[in-house]
C-alpha cells in the first residue's frame, strides 16, 4: 500500500514538472518570434512640373530685326542707293582652275568679287575696292566705246569660247547695257576685259595668300613667286595698292622667312617704279 501511494506521488510530481516546463518553453518561443514587417505607407508622388505657357511675342516691339528696303516684297521697284553696284563683269570657263569670276562695284570702286574654283563647288565672296587708277582706265574705255549708244557686240567672227566667256554690264543714269563675247579685236573692249581680269588676279591672289597664312604657311613662298610674276607681266590691276598688304606679310611670322623677305623686296620694287 505504501509503495502504491509513493508511486502515485512520484507520478503527480513528474506531471507537474512537465506541465511547467512546457508552459515556459511556449512563452520563450513567443518571445523569439519576429514581428511582421510593417507595410510602408505610400508617400504622395510629386506633382508634375507645369510648363509655363510661352509668352506672346510682340513683333512690333522688336527693334533688332534687319530692316528691309520695303520694295522687294511688295512689287515696287527697288530704290537704288549710292552703294548699289553699277559695273558688272563675269568670266566663265569650267575647265580653268578658277572656273568662274564675278566682279561688281559702284562708281567709287567699292564692291565684291565672287569666284569658284574647278576643284570645288563653293562660291567664295570677298569685298574689293577698285583703285582710282583702275576706275579711271575702266571709264576711259567705256567712253571710247560709246558703250551705251553703241550696238556693237565686240565678238570676233570666230568662236573662241574655249578661252572663256566674258559678260560686261553697266548701269548709269537710268540706262543699262550688257554685252557678251569670248574674243574681240576691238581694242577698247579688250582693254576693259583685261582690266577686270587683272582685278580678279589681284584679289584672288590676296585670298589665296591669306588662306596660306592661316592653314598652309609652306605654300606662301610659291604664292609670292606668283605675285612677283603677275607684277612683272602687268597682270595686276594696281601694284601700288598692294604695298600695305605686302608690308603686313613681311612682318607676319606665321609664314616662312623666305616668303617674308620676298614680300619686303616686292614693296621696294613697287615703290621704286612708283617714284
C-alpha positions as CSV (number, residue, x, y, z in Angstrom):
1,X,0.0,0.0,0.0
2,X,2.7,2.4,0.9
3,X,4.5,1.6,-2.3
4,X,1.4,2.3,-4.2
5,X,0.9,5.8,-2.6
6,X,4.6,6.6,-3.1
7,X,4.3,5.7,-6.8
8,X,1.2,7.9,-7.2
9,X,3.0,10.9,-5.6
10,X,6.0,10.5,-7.9
11,X,3.7,10.4,-10.9
12,X,2.0,13.6,-9.8
13,X,5.3,15.4,-9.2
14,X,6.6,14.4,-12.7
15,X,3.4,15.6,-14.4
16,X,3.6,18.9,-12.7
17,X,7.2,19.4,-13.6
18,X,6.4,18.5,-17.3
19,X,3.5,20.9,-17.4
20,X,5.6,23.8,-16.0
21,X,8.4,23.1,-18.5
22,X,6.0,23.1,-21.4
23,X,4.4,26.4,-20.4
24,X,7.8,28.1,-20.1
25,X,9.0,26.8,-23.4
26,X,5.9,28.1,-25.2
27,X,6.4,31.6,-23.7
28,X,10.0,31.6,-24.9
29,X,9.0,30.7,-28.4
30,X,6.5,33.5,-28.4
31,X,9.2,36.0,-27.4
32,X,11.6,34.9,-30.2
33,X,9.1,35.3,-33.0
34,X,10.0,38.4,-35.1
35,X,7.1,40.8,-35.7
36,X,6.0,41.0,-39.3
37,X,7.5,43.9,-41.3
38,X,5.3,46.9,-41.3
39,X,3.7,47.7,-44.7
40,X,5.2,51.0,-45.8
41,X,2.8,53.8,-46.1
42,X,2.8,55.1,-49.7
43,X,4.1,58.6,-50.0
44,X,2.4,61.2,-52.1
45,X,4.2,61.3,-55.5
46,X,5.4,64.8,-56.5
47,X,3.2,66.8,-58.7
48,X,4.4,67.1,-62.3
49,X,6.1,70.4,-63.1
50,X,3.8,72.7,-65.0
51,X,5.5,74.1,-68.1
52,X,4.7,77.8,-68.4
53,X,2.9,78.8,-71.5
54,X,5.1,80.7,-73.9
55,X,4.8,84.4,-73.8
56,X,3.3,86.1,-76.7
57,X,6.0,87.9,-78.7
58,X,5.1,91.4,-79.7
59,X,6.8,91.6,-83.1
60,X,6.2,95.3,-83.4
61,X,8.3,95.9,-80.2
62,X,11.4,94.1,-81.6
63,X,13.9,96.7,-82.8
64,X,16.8,94.5,-83.7
65,X,15.3,92.9,-86.8
66,X,17.1,93.5,-90.0
67,X,15.3,96.3,-91.8
68,X,14.2,95.7,-95.3
69,X,14.3,98.1,-98.2
70,X,10.5,98.0,-98.3
71,X,10.4,97.3,-102.0
72,X,11.4,93.8,-102.8
73,X,8.3,92.1,-101.4
74,X,5.5,94.4,-102.4
75,X,6.3,94.6,-106.1
76,X,7.6,98.1,-106.2
77,X,10.8,98.9,-108.0
78,X,13.8,98.9,-105.6
79,X,15.3,102.3,-104.7
80,X,18.9,102.5,-105.9
81,X,21.2,103.6,-103.1
82,X,24.6,105.2,-103.6
83,X,26.3,101.8,-102.8
84,X,24.3,99.9,-105.5
85,X,26.7,98.3,-108.0
86,X,26.8,99.9,-111.4
87,X,29.6,97.9,-113.0
88,X,29.4,94.1,-113.6
89,X,31.9,91.7,-115.0
90,X,31.7,87.9,-115.3
91,X,34.2,85.3,-116.7
92,X,33.3,81.7,-117.0
93,X,35.3,78.7,-118.3
94,X,34.6,75.4,-116.4
95,X,37.9,73.8,-117.5
96,X,40.1,76.6,-115.9
97,X,41.5,76.4,-112.4
98,X,39.4,79.4,-111.5
99,X,36.3,78.4,-113.4
100,X,34.1,81.5,-112.7
101,X,34.7,85.1,-111.6
102,X,32.1,87.8,-110.9
103,X,33.0,91.4,-110.0
104,X,30.6,94.1,-109.2
105,X,31.2,97.6,-107.8
106,X,29.8,101.1,-107.6
107,X,31.1,104.3,-109.1
108,X,33.6,104.7,-106.2
109,X,35.1,101.3,-106.8
110,X,33.5,99.6,-103.7
111,X,32.1,96.2,-104.3
112,X,32.8,92.5,-104.1
113,X,34.3,89.6,-106.0
114,X,32.8,86.1,-106.2
115,X,34.7,83.2,-107.7
116,X,34.7,79.5,-107.8
117,X,37.5,77.0,-108.4
118,X,37.1,73.9,-110.5
119,X,38.1,71.7,-107.6
120,X,35.1,72.8,-105.5
121,X,31.5,73.9,-105.9
122,X,31.9,76.5,-103.2
123,X,31.5,80.1,-104.2
124,X,33.9,82.4,-102.4
125,X,33.0,86.1,-101.9
126,X,35.3,88.8,-100.7
127,X,34.9,92.6,-100.6
128,X,37.0,94.7,-103.0
129,X,38.0,98.3,-103.5
130,X,38.9,99.1,-107.1
131,X,41.6,101.7,-107.1
132,X,41.1,105.2,-108.5
133,X,43.7,104.5,-111.3
134,X,41.8,101.3,-112.3
135,X,38.5,103.1,-112.3
136,X,39.9,105.8,-114.5
137,X,41.0,103.2,-117.1
138,X,37.6,101.5,-117.0
139,X,35.7,104.7,-117.5
140,X,38.0,105.8,-120.2
141,X,37.5,102.6,-122.1
142,X,33.7,102.8,-121.7
143,X,33.8,106.4,-123.1
144,X,35.9,105.4,-126.0
145,X,33.4,102.6,-126.8
146,X,30.5,105.0,-126.5
147,X,29.2,102.0,-124.6
148,X,25.5,102.9,-124.0
149,X,24.9,104.2,-127.6
150,X,26.8,101.5,-129.4
151,X,25.2,98.3,-130.8
152,X,28.5,96.6,-131.5
153,X,28.7,93.1,-130.0
154,X,32.6,93.1,-129.9
155,X,32.6,89.4,-130.6
156,X,35.1,88.2,-133.2
157,X,33.7,86.4,-136.2
158,X,35.1,83.1,-134.9
159,X,34.1,81.4,-131.6
160,X,36.8,81.1,-129.0
161,X,34.7,80.0,-126.1
162,X,37.4,77.5,-125.0
163,X,39.2,80.6,-123.8
164,X,36.3,81.6,-121.6
165,X,33.2,83.7,-122.0
166,X,33.0,87.3,-120.8
167,X,30.0,89.4,-119.8
168,X,30.1,93.1,-119.3
169,X,27.2,95.2,-117.9
170,X,27.0,98.8,-116.9
171,X,24.2,100.8,-115.3
172,X,24.3,104.6,-115.2
173,X,21.8,107.5,-115.2
174,X,18.9,105.1,-115.6
175,X,20.4,103.4,-118.6
176,X,21.8,99.8,-118.8
177,X,23.6,97.8,-121.4
178,X,25.1,94.3,-121.4
179,X,27.4,92.6,-123.9
180,X,29.0,89.2,-124.2
181,X,32.0,87.9,-126.1
182,X,34.9,85.5,-125.8
183,X,37.3,87.1,-128.2
184,X,37.4,90.6,-129.7
185,X,39.5,92.7,-132.0
186,X,38.1,95.9,-130.5
187,X,41.0,97.3,-128.6
188,X,38.9,99.3,-126.1
189,X,36.7,96.3,-125.3
190,X,39.8,94.2,-124.8
191,X,41.2,96.9,-122.5
192,X,38.0,96.8,-120.5
193,X,38.1,93.0,-120.2
194,X,41.8,92.9,-119.4
195,X,41.3,95.4,-116.6
196,X,38.8,93.3,-114.9
197,X,40.9,90.2,-115.4
198,X,43.7,92.0,-113.5
199,X,41.4,93.0,-110.7
200,X,40.4,89.3,-110.4
201,X,44.0,88.2,-110.4
202,X,44.9,90.7,-107.6
203,X,42.0,89.8,-105.2
204,X,42.1,86.1,-105.8
205,X,45.8,86.1,-105.0
206,X,45.1,88.0,-101.8
207,X,42.5,85.4,-100.8
208,X,44.9,82.6,-101.5
209,X,47.8,84.1,-99.6
210,X,45.6,84.8,-96.6
211,X,44.4,81.2,-96.7
212,X,48.0,80.1,-96.7
213,X,48.9,82.3,-93.7
214,X,46.1,80.6,-91.7
215,X,46.4,77.0,-92.8
216,X,49.3,76.2,-95.2
217,X,52.2,78.6,-94.5
218,X,54.6,76.5,-96.5
219,X,52.6,77.4,-99.7
220,X,53.4,81.1,-99.2
221,X,56.8,81.1,-101.0
222,X,55.1,79.7,-104.1
223,X,52.4,82.3,-103.9
224,X,55.0,85.1,-103.5
225,X,56.6,83.8,-106.8
226,X,53.1,84.1,-108.4
227,X,52.5,87.7,-107.4
228,X,56.1,88.6,-108.5
229,X,55.3,87.1,-111.9
230,X,52.0,88.9,-112.1
231,X,53.6,92.2,-111.4
232,X,56.3,91.7,-114.0
233,X,53.8,90.7,-116.7
234,X,51.4,93.6,-115.8
235,X,48.7,91.2,-114.7
236,X,47.8,93.0,-111.5
237,X,45.3,95.9,-111.6
238,X,47.2,98.2,-109.3
239,X,50.5,97.0,-107.8
240,X,50.8,100.2,-105.6
241,X,47.6,99.2,-103.9
242,X,49.3,96.0,-102.7
243,X,52.0,97.9,-100.8
244,X,50.3,98.0,-97.3
245,X,49.3,94.3,-97.7
246,X,52.8,93.2,-98.7
247,X,54.3,95.1,-95.7
248,X,51.9,93.2,-93.5
249,X,53.1,90.0,-95.0
250,X,56.7,91.0,-94.5
251,X,56.1,91.1,-90.7
252,X,54.0,88.0,-90.4
253,X,55.9,85.3,-88.6
254,X,53.3,82.7,-89.4
255,X,54.9,82.3,-92.9
256,X,58.5,81.2,-93.7
257,X,61.3,83.8,-93.6
258,X,61.9,83.4,-97.4
259,X,58.3,84.5,-98.1
260,X,58.5,87.5,-95.7
261,X,61.8,88.6,-97.3
262,X,60.2,88.3,-100.8
263,X,57.3,90.5,-99.7
264,X,59.7,93.1,-98.4
265,X,61.7,93.1,-101.7
266,X,58.5,93.5,-103.7
267,X,57.5,96.5,-101.7
268,X,60.8,98.2,-102.5
269,X,60.5,97.3,-106.2
270,X,57.0,98.7,-106.5
271,X,57.9,101.9,-104.6
272,X,60.9,102.3,-106.9
273,X,58.7,102.1,-110.0
274,X,56.1,104.4,-108.5
275,X,58.8,107.1,-108.0
